[in-house]
């Protein structure tokens, strides 16, 4: 194979720029914004660079799709320019709608950007082949995009590795200071300029010829037939074994199974798409039979997905993840029925319908964000009303204690609202503002622990449910410890059943931990009283913590709830546990690791 000359490479690069000028200008602008943001040192601050960066990210696939659409349609320069101008106006409107401190804004802005990018990249896959038919051209176009993307990413990675090594050599061999951020800047420069330019250069100019293309790389058949197909079969066996188990024990499907179902569906559909051009060859009759049975076998699997998600929604309300899962479940049901019932069975239906679905769930009162915010705010309102913490539309504290389960639910919802949406939906319930600072579209909201305190609720930082029969409890390290009446502090002592450390000794005191970690014994080292010891039993504390925080791992338990104290005539101690990890043994929770701070005072004889 003859390698192109440097002159030819430059000519091809120039031709690519003339073909996609706005895409490359847009990419260069976005790359400059990213480099400036990385280069910035000091506290984060609001800047229009975030807006431009987000808009240009969306602009890469959008402007590419519009250019290819015009090219395939053979539009004149004026209509093509008008279409590109409309795309730029949409990008400006989108960028203007974003907060200028995107890093600290509610996360739904980032999630919406991801949805938009997904939809626009899907748009690129079918924009030139918008007419009915042209299935062969559509498949070969996407084959070229896929292979070109893989090749370009390999080029980019190799080029970055070489240049990063050169920077490291300058730093280490010639003592030229190269800050760490230069490596990140180099990566994004290559990703933004080289990768995009190289990828666009690989898109064929004559898109009409693709309809007559018969080229089918053998590597694709090997990948689909011998790697993806066995994977799909493994997924299928696991899912149907699980369905049989559900029918036998008559138990609800677990929410986690949704990930496996989506993985199975994605792998199966992708495999059939890869094998589509050779499905009608005599030696490949099995492909059509496999496709027929795949879609029939998908029906009960999709039903199980929707059932598992409905259970989660009925218990904990709607979140963006559950909303997307339900949307994908109904989309899968529609795709399955389409390929079972329809005679045409156009594979373009898959990206077109998925693009429409992604855009629909991104905007409007029916979007994943609006529905989820209303659902979680409604759950919070229900729990507060039940505990008499919300009356006449205003939050009020009551003397009646709130159960641990309700405290967990309130804390979880407040954390969700703080991270994803902000508190606009619940602000009318409070006389005080829930924003820590406010400037136009840039708002910083109070910590959820502060909002919980305004409600008179103990905030519980429950980030995840315990895996299996194990839980981890952490004390709130932001609160001060009262050291009054004690003379010494031993900090950060860690004991675990995984290591052999079972004691600690200083000049005055020896601490011995029993092998099962359930008791701690303290000895004074004075000769005249070294026979007297102080025993501290952890089991009552563990029992109380399990009662207060059943089956969950909590990160900010008040220090006084993870404290033990004991005394004898010679010694007084107070133990504050930073971490207490527990596991079940025959239905009883026992410690397997903990770290602690110890206050003590020696009593003089």
N, C-alpha and C positions, 0 to 999 in steps of 0.2 A: 504494500500500500504506500503510495507516494504521499509524503507529508506536505502540507501547504506551506508556501513560502511566507515570510513575514509580510511581504507586500500583499499577498492574497488574504492573509488574516486581517490586515488593516482595511482592505477593501470590503471584506465581509462585515466587519464591525461597522463601517460607515453605512453599508447597505441596510444593516439591521436598524441603525439609528434613523435612517430615512423612512424605514417601514414603521417603526414604533417610536417616534420622537417623543410624544407626550408621556409614554410609559417610562422611558429612560430618564427624562427630565424629572418626572414625578419621583422616581426611585432615587435619583441623586439628591433631591431636596430632602427626602425622608432620611437618607443616609447621613447627610450633614446634621440633621436634627438629633439623630441617635448619637453621633460622635460628640456633639456639644453637650448632650445630657450626661454622657459617660465622663466627659472631661471635667464637668462641674464638680467642685469640691466645696464642702461646707453643708449647712442645713438645706434640706429640700425646700424649694420655693415654687410658687405658681409661675408658670411660663407658657407662652403660646407654643413653645416647641413641642409640648405634649399633644396639643391639638393638631399641629401639622404632621407630627409623626403618625398619629392614628389615621388621619385622613389619607396620607400617602401609602400607608400599609393597605388600606382598602382600595386605593387607586391603582395599585399594580395589577390585580386581577380584573378590576372593572374596566380600566382603559384598554387592557389587552383584549378582553372579550369584545368590547365595542369596535376596536380596530379590526379584529378578525371577522366580525359580523359584516362590517362595511366592505372589507376585502372580498369576502365570499359573495356578497350581493353585488359586487362591482359598482359600488356607488361612486358618483362624481365627487370631486374634492369638497364642494360646498356642503352637500348633505352629510358627508362623512365628518367634516369639521364641525358641523352643527351638532351631530350626535356626540362627538367627543366633548364639545363645549357643555352640552347638557350633563354629561358625566362629571365634568369638573365642577359645575354648579352644585350637583348633589354632594360631591366630596367636601366642598367649602361649607355647605349647610351642615353636614354631619360634623365636620371638625369644629365649627362654631358652637354646636350644641353641647360639646363636651366640656367638662370642667378643666381649667388650665393647670390644675394640680392633680393630674390623673393618678399619681402614685399614692395619694392619700384619700382619693375620692371613694365613695361606695363601690364595691366590686362589681355591681351590675353593669357599669360602663365597660369594664374589661370583658365581662362575659358576653355582652351584646356585640362588642367588637369581634370576638371569636366567632359568634354566630354569623355576623356579616361576612367575615373572611371565608368561612365555610361555604356560604351561599354563593359568593362571588367566584371562588375557585371552581365550584361546580358549574357555574355559568360558563366559564371558559371551555369546559369540556364539550358543550353542545352549541355554543353561540354561533359558530360558522355553519352548523348543520341543523338550522331551525326548521327547515322544510320537512314535510313528511317523507318517509323513505330515507335514502342515502345512509342506510344502516352500515354498509360496508365502509364507506368513507368515514363515518362517525367512529367506528371501531378502530380503524387504522390511524386516524388522527389522534385518538387517545393513547394508542400504543406508542406512537412517536413521542407524545408528551411525557408519558411515564418513563420510557427508556432514556429520553433526553434529560429528564430531571435526575434520574439515578446517576447518569454519567457526569452531569454537571456538578452534582454534590461531591462525587469522588474527586473531580478536578479541584474543586474549591478546598476540600479537606487537605489534599496533598499540597496545594499551593500555600495554604495557611500554615501547615506544619513546617514547610521549608522556610517561610519568612519568619515565623515565630522562633525557629531555631537560630536564624540569622540575628534576630534581636537579642536572643539570649547570649549569643557569642559576643556581640558588641558589649553587652552588660558585664559579662564575666571575664572576657579576654582583654578588652580595651578600657575597662572601668568607666564606660559611658553609661550614665544612669538612665535606665529604661523603666519607668514606672509600670506597675502591673496593669494599669488601665489601658496602656498602649496595646496590649495583646487583645483585649476586648474590642478596642477601636479597630484594630486590624481585621478582626473576624467580621465585624459588621460592615466594614468597607468592602471586603471581598464578597460577603453575602449579598450586599445591596447592589453593588455595581457589577462585579465580575460574574456572579451567579446569574443574575437577571439577564445581563447582556448575552451571556453564553447560551442560556436557555432559549431566549427569544430567537437567537441565530439559528437554532435547530428546528424551528417551526417551518414546514415546507411552504413555499410561496404559492405553488399551484395546488390549491385545496381541492379543485374539481377532479384532479387525477387520482385522488385517493379512493374514489368510488370504484375504480377499476383495479385497485391494488390487490394482489394475491399473496404478497409476502407474509409469511407466518414464521417468526423465529422459533426454532426448536426449543430454545431455552424456556420460552413461555409455556409450551406444552409440558415440558418436564416439571417446571415449577408447579403448574396447576394440577397435573395428573398425579405426581408422585410426592408432592409436599403438602399442598393445600387439601387435596381430596382426602387423604388419610386423616388430616386434622379435623375436617368436617365430620368424618365418620366417628372419630373419638368423641367429639362434642355431642353427636347424635345419640350414641350409646349411653353417655352419662346422663343426658337430659331425659331420655326415655326410661332409664333405670330410676331416675328421681320421680318421674310421673307415676311409675308403678308403685314406688314407695308411698307417695302421697295417697294413692287410691287404697293401699293396704292399711296404713295407719290412720288414714283420714285426717291428715294434718295440713295446715295452710302452707303454701310454698314460701320459702324464705326470700327476703328482698334481694339477697346477694345473687340469687340464681338469675336475676335479670341481666347481669353482666355476661354470664355464660351464654344466655340466649342471644344477646346482641352479638357476641363474638361468633357464635355458631351461624347466625343469619348473615353477618358481614362476610365471613369466610366462604360460606356456601354461594352467596350471590356473586362475590368477586371471582370465585372459581369458574362459575358458569359464564360470566362475562369474558374471562380470559379464553375459554374454550369455544366461544360462540362462532367464530368463522369456520371452524372445522367440524361443526356438529353434524353436518349432513353428508360427510364423507362415509363411504361404505364401512371402512375400518373403525369408524368412531360412532357407530349407532348407539353405543352405550351412553353417550353424552345426553341425547334427547330423552332416553329412558330415565337417566339419573335426574335430569331437570324436572321431569314429570313427577317423579316420586318425591323429590326434594320439597317441592311446593306443597304437596299433599301432607307430607310429614311435618311441615312447618305449622299447620293449622293448630294442633293441640299445644305446640310449644308457644305460639303467640298467645293463645288463651291463657296459658300458665303465667306468661309475662304480665299480662294485664291484670290477672288475679292477684299476683304478688304485689304489684304496684298499688292496686286498689286497697289492699290491706294496709300498706304503709300510709297511704293518704288518709284512710279512715281513722288511723290512730294518731298520726302526727301532722296532718295537714299537707298542703302542697308546698314543695320547694322547687327551685329551678331544675334540679336533677330529676325529681319525680315527674315534673311536667314534661321534660324532654323524653324521659322513658315512656310516658303514656303516649306522647306524640309519635315516637318511633314505633311503639306497639301498634297503634292504629295505622301508621304508614305501612308497616310490614304486613298487616292484615290486608290492606288494600292492594299491595304489590302481589301478595300470594294469590288473592282472588283474581287479580288481573291476569296473571300468567296461567291460572287454571282455566278461566272462562274464555278469555280473549283468543281469537284466532290469529291476530296479527303478532302479538307478543313482541312489541318493539322494545329493545333494550334501552332506547333513549328515554323511555318512561321513568326509569330509575333515577338518573340525575335530575331530570326536569322536575319530577314530583318532589324530590328531596330538597331541591333549591326553593321551590314554592313553600314547602313546609318550614324550612329554616327561616325564611323571611317573615312568614306569618307569625311564628312564635317569637320574633325579635321586636316587633313594634305593636303598639295599640293596646287597648284595655284588655284584650284577650291574650296578650303576650305572656311568656313564661314569667317575666319580671313583675308585671302588674298583678297577675293572678296569685303568684306566690306571696307577694307582699300583703295582699288583702287576706289571703288564707291565714298566714301566720299572725297578722294583727288581730284577726277575728278569734283565733285560738287564745291569744294573750288576753283579749277582752273577756272571753268566757271564763278563763281561769281566775282573773282578777275579780270578776263579778261574783264568782262562786265563793271566794274568800273574803268578800265584802271590802275589797281594796279599791273598787271602782263604783262610785255612786254618783248619779246625776251627771255622768260624763266626765267626772274628775277623779283622779287618784287620791286616795286618802289612806293614812296609816290606821291600823286597828290594833287593839291589844290582843286579839285572837291570833294564836300562832299559825303559821302557814306550814303545811306538811312538807316533808323533805321532797316527796315526789313533785308536788306543785312548785316548790322552790326550784327544783331542777328544770322543770318545764319552762318556768318564767325566765330563768337564767339562760337557757338554751335559745329561746325565742329572741331575747334581748341581744344576745351575741350575734344571732343570725341577722337581725335587723341592722345592728351597728355595722357589721362587716359588709353586707350585701346592698342594703337600701338606704340606711340612715333612718332617722326617727320621724320623718314628716308625717307618717300615717298616725302615730300615737302622740304627737306633740300637743294636739288639742286637749288631751287628758291632763296636762300639767300646767300649772300656773307659771312655773319657772321654765326657762328655755332649756332645751336638751342639746344645744350646740355649744361646744367649747369655744368656737370662733366661727365667724360667718363673714364671707366677703363675696357677694354676687353668687355665682354658681359654685364657688369653692367653700364648702362647709366641713368643719371638723366637729364630730359629735362626741359627747361625753362618753366615757368608758361605761360599758354595760353594768359594771359593779356599782358605779355611782348612781345610775338610773334605778337599779334594784334597791339601793339604799334609800332613795327618794320614795320608793314604794313601801319601805319597811320590810323588805324581803332579804334574807341571807343569799347573797350571790354565790352560785356554785359553778366553778369553771370546769364543767363536764365536757371534755373534748371527744371522748370516745368511750364506747362500752367495752367492758372487760373482754379480753380474748379468752374464750373457754372459761376456765374456773379461776382465773387470775385477775386481781385488781391492784391498782397502785393509787395510793392516797398521798397527796403532797400538801404541806401546810402553806399558808399565805406568807410569803417572805417579805411582803411590803409593810407589814405591821411591826411595831416595836415590841420588844420583850421586856417585861418588868423585871429588873434584876435586884430590886430592893430586898435587903435581908440576906443576900448571898455575897460571898467574897471572891469566888473564882468561877471562871467559865472555861469549859473544855469544848472546843468547837469541832464540828464536822466529823464525828466518829462514825465509821461505816462498818457494818457487820453483815455478812451474807453466808448462807449455807454453801455457797460455791467456793469459798476460800477458807483457809485455816485460821484466820485471825479470830481469836475469841477473847482477847483481853487487851487492856491498856493500862499503863502505869506511869504516874508522874512522881514527884517527890513526896506527895502527901497521900495519894489515893491509888488504889488498884481497882480496876473494873473487870469483872469476869462475866462473859455471856455464855449461857448454857448452849449446848450443841443444837438444840431445837429452837434457839433464839427466843424462847417464850419467857425467860426470866433473866434479870440482870442483877448481879451481886456486887456490892461496893464494900471495900475493905479500907480502913484507915491503916497507914503504915507505921503509926506510932507503936513502939515495942510493947508499951504497957497495955494497949487495948487492941492489938491486932487480931485477937481472937474473936472480937465482936464484928459482925457484918450486918449489912442492910440489904434485904432482898426486895426487889421490885418485880412484881408479876405483871406482864403485859396483857394477859388474857382478858381481864375486865375492860380495858381500853379497847381492845380489838372487838370485843362483843358489842360495845356501845357504838363504835364506828360502823360496824356492819349493819347495825340497826338504823343508824342515821343515813348511811350512804350504801344501800344495798345494790350489789351487782353493777356498780359503775366505778370508773376511775375519775377522781376529782383532783383538780390542780390547785385549789386555793382554799382549803379548809382553814377556818380561824385557828390561830396558834393554840388558843386555850383548849380547843377540842382535841388536839393531838399532844396533850401534855399530861405527864404523870409526876406526882411528888410523893416523897416518903421521908421518914425521919426516925432516928433512934436517939438515945441520949448522947451519942458521940458525933452524929453526922446528920445533916439535912441536905437532900438533893431534890432537884426539879429537872425533869427531862422534857425537852421539846423535840419532837420528831419532825424532821424536814421531809423525809420520805418513809413510807411504810408500805411495803409490798407484801401481799397476802396471796395464798393459794389454798384451794380446798383439798382436804384430806379426809375421806369418809364423811363428807358433808359438813366438816368443821374447817373454818378458815384459820390458817396458821401462818406466822411470819416466815418469809424466806430471805428478806433483806430489809435493812433499814439504816438510815443515817440520822444522827441526832446531835443536838447541842445540850450540854449538861452544865447546870448551875449547882454549886455546892458550897456548904459552909461547915467548917469543923467546929464542934462544940468543945470548949475548953473544960477540963476537969477541975 
